[in-house]
Amino acid sequence: MAESSARGPKESLTHSGESFKTWNHERGQPCLVKLHGLKRPIFRFHPVSDLRRVKNKDILLHHNGMAFGFKMLRSSSKLVIATLSQHGFREVHPNSSDYNIVWSGSHVKTHVYKSMSEHQKINHFPRSFELTRKDRLYINIQRLQHTKGHRHFDFLPRSFLLPAEFSEFYSSWVRNKNPFIVKPIASSQGKGIYIVQHPKEVPPDQELILSEYIAN
């Protein structure tokens, strides 16, 4: 490993045909790429073939002596940890401010963004829940339909937020008798999703979004 960190750069081509110099990548070693025309190098990540984590003590410094760190907030993603550690990032304590990347498993408070420096990156952006939460996305699309015209945002099927709009949902079902797909407002990975044929199959007191089911 120590020998690999001393290897010289090799010449490669980008998709645009520009040449750059990169250092051979070994497990646990940072891989920085210097692109022509850019003052600062960028990180290059390779696909990982396994989820093995490289321990901090086995991670090498970059050839110029730089060390890189990451921290996990409310997340224990093995893929993220394996990818970062195999590419030369050392995990630091969640309370540490000495990091380059922070990976959060949930929405981030405003003070976290404000405390970050220019060189620190995070896997969220402010108010990202306006897009990622199904209830907020539905409300925002509704707002755009009213302000910009329904014809520009007509891709959304007839939907209802429960429990507030259960009566409207029931009235719509009585008129059309169409099935509805039921989703939790703040879940992911397909959890809690099911199709109903009748309003009695829907718990009226849970926070859900119901959308008219569109067949293939």
C-alpha positions as CSV (number, residue, x, y, z in Angstrom):
1,M,0.0,0.0,0.0
2,A,2.8,2.4,0.9
3,E,4.5,1.7,-2.4
4,S,1.3,2.4,-4.4
5,S,0.9,5.8,-2.8
6,A,4.2,6.8,-4.4
7,R,3.3,5.9,-7.9
8,G,3.3,8.6,-10.5
9,P,0.3,9.9,-12.4
10,K,-0.9,8.5,-15.6
11,E,-2.4,10.3,-18.6
12,S,-6.1,9.7,-19.4
13,L,-8.9,11.2,-21.4
14,T,-12.2,12.7,-20.3
15,H,-15.4,12.2,-22.3
16,S,-14.8,15.5,-23.9
17,G,-11.4,14.4,-25.1
18,E,-9.4,16.6,-22.6
19,S,-6.5,15.0,-20.9
20,F,-6.0,14.8,-17.2
21,K,-3.6,13.2,-14.7
22,T,-4.8,10.9,-12.0
23,W,-3.1,8.7,-9.4
24,N,-3.6,5.0,-9.5
25,H,-6.3,4.1,-7.0
26,E,-5.7,1.5,-4.3
27,R,-8.2,0.5,-1.6
28,G,-8.1,3.0,1.2
29,Q,-6.3,5.7,-0.8
30,P,-7.8,9.0,-2.0
31,C,-8.1,9.4,-5.8
32,L,-7.8,13.0,-7.0
33,V,-8.1,14.0,-10.6
34,K,-6.6,17.2,-12.0
35,L,-8.6,18.4,-15.0
36,H,-7.2,20.8,-17.5
37,G,-8.4,24.3,-16.9
38,L,-9.4,23.7,-13.3
39,K,-7.3,25.1,-10.4
40,R,-8.5,22.5,-7.9
41,P,-8.5,18.7,-8.3
42,I,-11.7,16.8,-8.0
43,F,-12.3,13.4,-6.4
44,R,-12.8,10.4,-8.6
45,F,-14.8,7.5,-7.2
46,H,-14.7,4.0,-8.6
47,P,-17.6,1.5,-8.1
48,V,-17.0,-0.7,-5.1
49,S,-17.1,-4.5,-5.5
50,D,-17.9,-5.2,-1.8
51,L,-19.1,-3.5,1.3
52,R,-15.9,-4.0,3.4
53,R,-15.0,-1.0,5.4
54,V,-11.4,0.2,5.5
55,K,-10.3,1.0,9.1
56,N,-9.1,4.5,9.8
57,K,-5.6,3.3,10.7
58,D,-5.3,1.6,7.3
59,I,-6.3,4.6,5.2
60,L,-3.4,6.3,3.5
61,L,-2.8,10.0,3.1
62,H,-2.9,11.4,-0.4
63,H,0.5,11.7,-2.0
64,N,0.7,15.4,-1.1
65,G,-0.1,14.7,2.6
66,M,-3.7,15.7,2.6
67,A,-6.2,13.7,4.8
68,F,-10.0,13.6,4.2
69,G,-12.8,12.8,6.6
70,F,-16.5,12.0,6.6
71,K,-19.2,11.7,9.2
72,M,-22.5,9.9,9.4
73,L,-25.6,11.5,10.9
74,R,-28.6,9.3,11.7
75,S,-27.4,6.8,9.1
76,S,-25.4,3.6,9.0
77,S,-25.4,3.0,5.3
78,K,-22.9,0.2,4.6
79,L,-22.6,1.2,0.9
80,V,-21.7,4.9,1.8
81,I,-19.2,3.9,4.5
82,A,-17.6,1.3,2.2
83,T,-17.4,3.7,-0.7
84,L,-15.9,6.6,1.3
85,S,-13.5,4.5,3.3
86,Q,-12.2,2.6,0.3
87,H,-11.5,5.9,-1.3
88,G,-9.4,7.3,1.5
89,F,-11.9,9.1,3.7
90,R,-11.6,8.5,7.5
91,E,-14.8,8.5,9.5
92,V,-14.9,11.1,12.3
93,H,-17.2,11.5,15.3
94,P,-20.7,12.9,14.4
95,N,-19.9,16.0,16.6
96,S,-16.6,16.7,14.8
97,S,-16.3,19.8,12.6
98,D,-13.1,18.3,10.9
99,Y,-14.7,16.6,7.9
100,N,-15.1,17.0,4.1
101,I,-18.4,15.0,3.6
102,V,-21.4,14.5,5.9
103,W,-24.0,11.9,5.1
104,S,-27.3,12.4,6.8
105,G,-30.1,9.9,6.8
106,S,-32.8,12.5,7.5
107,H,-33.6,16.1,6.8
108,V,-31.0,18.6,8.1
109,K,-31.6,21.6,10.3
110,T,-30.8,25.1,9.1
111,H,-28.0,25.6,11.6
112,V,-26.1,22.6,10.1
113,Y,-25.9,24.3,6.7
114,K,-24.8,27.6,8.3
115,S,-22.0,25.9,10.2
116,M,-20.5,24.3,7.1
117,S,-17.4,25.7,5.3
118,E,-16.9,26.0,1.6
119,H,-14.9,22.7,1.3
120,Q,-17.6,20.7,3.2
121,K,-20.3,18.9,1.3
122,I,-23.6,17.3,2.4
123,N,-26.1,15.0,0.7
124,H,-29.0,17.3,1.2
125,F,-29.9,20.9,0.2
126,P,-32.1,23.3,2.3
127,R,-35.8,22.4,2.3
128,S,-35.3,19.3,0.1
129,F,-38.3,17.8,1.9
130,E,-40.5,20.0,-0.3
131,L,-39.6,17.5,-3.1
132,T,-38.9,14.3,-1.2
133,R,-42.0,14.2,1.1
134,K,-45.0,13.0,-0.9
135,D,-47.5,15.4,0.8
136,R,-45.3,18.4,0.3
137,L,-44.6,17.5,-3.3
138,Y,-48.4,17.2,-4.0
139,I,-49.1,20.5,-2.3
140,N,-46.4,22.3,-4.3
141,I,-47.6,20.8,-7.6
142,Q,-51.1,21.9,-6.7
143,R,-49.8,25.5,-6.0
144,L,-48.1,25.5,-9.4
145,Q,-51.3,24.3,-11.1
146,H,-53.1,27.3,-9.6
147,T,-50.4,29.9,-10.4
148,K,-49.0,28.6,-13.7
149,G,-52.0,26.8,-15.2
150,H,-53.2,23.2,-14.8
151,R,-52.3,22.2,-18.3
152,H,-48.6,22.7,-17.5
153,F,-48.8,20.3,-14.6
154,D,-51.4,17.8,-15.6
155,F,-49.3,14.8,-15.1
156,L,-50.4,14.3,-11.5
157,P,-53.4,11.9,-11.0
158,R,-56.3,12.9,-8.8
159,S,-54.9,12.7,-5.3
160,F,-56.1,13.4,-1.7
161,L,-54.3,13.9,1.6
162,L,-55.6,12.0,4.6
163,P,-57.0,12.5,7.1
164,A,-58.0,16.1,6.0
165,E,-59.4,15.1,2.6
166,F,-61.1,11.8,3.4
167,S,-64.6,13.1,2.6
168,E,-63.4,14.4,-0.8
169,F,-61.7,11.1,-1.5
170,Y,-64.9,9.2,-0.6
171,S,-67.0,11.4,-2.9
172,S,-64.5,10.9,-5.8
173,W,-64.6,7.1,-5.3
174,V,-68.5,7.1,-5.3
175,R,-68.5,8.9,-8.7
176,N,-65.9,6.8,-10.4
177,K,-65.3,3.6,-8.4
178,N,-61.7,3.6,-9.5
179,P,-58.9,1.9,-7.4
180,F,-56.5,4.1,-5.5
181,I,-52.9,3.6,-4.6
182,V,-52.1,4.4,-1.0
183,K,-48.7,5.8,0.2
184,P,-47.3,7.0,3.5
185,I,-46.5,10.7,3.2
186,A,-42.9,10.4,4.5
187,S,-41.7,6.9,3.7
188,S,-39.4,5.5,1.1
189,Q,-38.2,2.4,-0.7
190,G,-41.8,1.3,-1.4
191,K,-42.7,0.7,2.2
192,G,-46.3,0.8,3.2
193,I,-47.7,1.1,-0.4
194,Y,-50.8,-0.8,-1.4
195,I,-53.8,-0.5,-3.7
196,V,-57.4,-0.3,-2.4
197,Q,-60.7,-0.9,-4.2
198,H,-63.0,0.6,-1.5
199,P,-62.7,3.5,1.0
200,K,-63.3,1.1,3.9
201,E,-59.9,-0.4,3.2
202,V,-58.3,3.0,4.1
203,P,-57.6,4.0,7.7
204,P,-59.2,7.5,7.9
205,D,-57.0,8.7,10.7
206,Q,-53.5,8.0,9.3
207,E,-51.4,10.5,7.4
208,L,-51.5,9.2,3.8
209,I,-51.6,10.3,0.3
210,L,-54.1,8.6,-2.1
211,S,-53.8,8.8,-5.8
212,E,-56.1,7.4,-8.4
213,Y,-54.5,4.3,-9.8
214,I,-53.6,4.5,-13.4
215,A,-53.4,1.1,-15.2
216,N,-50.7,0.3,-17.7
